[in-house]
Amino acid sequence: MLKHALLFSSCLLVCGQLSSVAQTSGSSSKKTGDEIPVIILEGAAAYKDKGPDEAIKAWIKGSPIDGSKEALSQANSLRQIQDFYGPYQSMDLISSRNVTPKTRVLYFVFNFEKGPLFAKFVIYHSEQGWILTTFNFNTKADSILPGCQLER
């Protein structure tokens, strides 16, 4: 019985910490380290205003994958998601983790008219500022998010 109570208490503590990290991109109450880097915000704004091609170009600008045909082909995936879910509306930060002082992993949900798209961005702090090194999108949460973030 005591084991169950401890397990339940631990789950509540972890879930409470995770939910406090979930923030919208417009929120002003972010903790230090949870700010969304400009490179990601610029890509999201380009997505909303100009579409998937411009979003990808903005996200990969100055990065090692800048100009990569594979990265640019992700715009096709975003167009297919828009065809299925409707127009892109907003983005919410699920969590942000500093792996090292120069490397962060950020998880987002992109909100469309009819459903969510989950995203993972790995960014690196170079001499020019934060740059995107990898990114993944998927409509299935469990393909993007770590398991502990799904168990709320």
N, C-alpha and C positions, 0 to 999 in steps of 0.2 A: 504494500500500500504506500509506503514511504517512497519507494522508487517511482511509482506512478506520479505522486505529488511533485517530486523533484523534476521529473521529466516534463510534466505539464508547466511548472514554473519556468523551467529553462526555455521551453518553446514560447511562452508568453514574452519572456525577456528578449529573445532573438527576434521575434516577429515585431515587437514594439520598436526595437532598434532599426529594423529594416523599413518599417513604415515611416519612421521619422526621417529617413534618408530620401524617400520618394518625394520629389519636388517638381513643380512645373517650371518650365523655362522662364517664366515671367516672375517667379517668386523672389522676394527680396530677403527672405529669412534663411538663406543657405549658410551652412557652416563653412569655415575656411576649408578649402580642398574640395568642396562640392560645387564650386562655381563651374558653369559650363564654359569651356574655352571658346574664344571668339571664332576660331576656325569652324567649330561645329555649329555655332549660332548662325554664322554667315551662310553655311551650306543649307541650313533649315530655312532661312529667309529666302535664299535663292530658289529652293524647292517650291515654296509657297507662291513666290512671285513669278518665277520664270520656268519652273518645271524640273524634271529629273536630271536632264543633261547638265544644266547649270549648277544644280546641287552637287553632283559628283565632281564637276570641275572645281567648285569652291572647296569641297572637302579635301581633295587631293593636291591642291595648290601648294607647291614648294616641298612636297613629300617625295620619298623615293618612288612612289607609284604614280607620280604626276605624269600624265600622258600615256599611261599604261592602257592598252586596249582592253585588258581584262577588267580593270577598274572602271573604265568608261562604259563597258558593256553592262555594268550594274544599273545604268539608267534604263535599260530595257526591262529589267526586273521590276524597277519602281513603276514603270509605265504599266506593266501587266497587273501589278497590285492595284494601281489606280483604276484600271478597267474593272477589277473585281470588287474593290471596296469603295470606289468613288473618290472624290477629291481629298487631297491631303489637307488637314485642318490645323494640327498643332503637334507639339512634341513634349513629352514629359520625361524628366530624368528619373530613372528608377534607382540607380545607385552609381557611385563613383568610388573607385578604389585606387589609391596610390600604391603601385607595385614597388616602385623606387622613387627617389626624388625627381627623376626625369621621365618616368613612365607611368601612365594612368590607363585604367580600363573603365569605360563608362558604358552603362546599359540604359537604353531608352525604349520608350514605346512611342511610336508615331501614330497619331490618331487620324483616322480617315473617317469619312462620313458613315461607313458601314462596318468598320472593324479596325483592329489594331495590327500594327507591324512592329515586330521587336527588332532591336538593333544593338550591336556591340561595336564600339569604337575603341581602338588602341591608339593612344597618342603618345608622342615623345617630345620632350622639351629640347629643341635644338637651339643653336645660336640665334636663329631667326624667330624663335618663339615656338609655340605648340604646333606640331605637324601630325597629320594622320598617317599611321603606318599600315594599319589594316582595319577593315570594317566588314561586318556581316549583317544581312537582313534576313528575316524569316517571319512568316505569319504564325509559326508554331513557337510558343514561348519556350518550350523545353528544348528547342534546338539552339536557342541563344542564351537564355538565362541559366545561371548556376542553380542546381536543385534546391538549395536552401531558400532561394528567393521565390520559389514556386509554392512552398509549403507554408502558406499564411493561414 
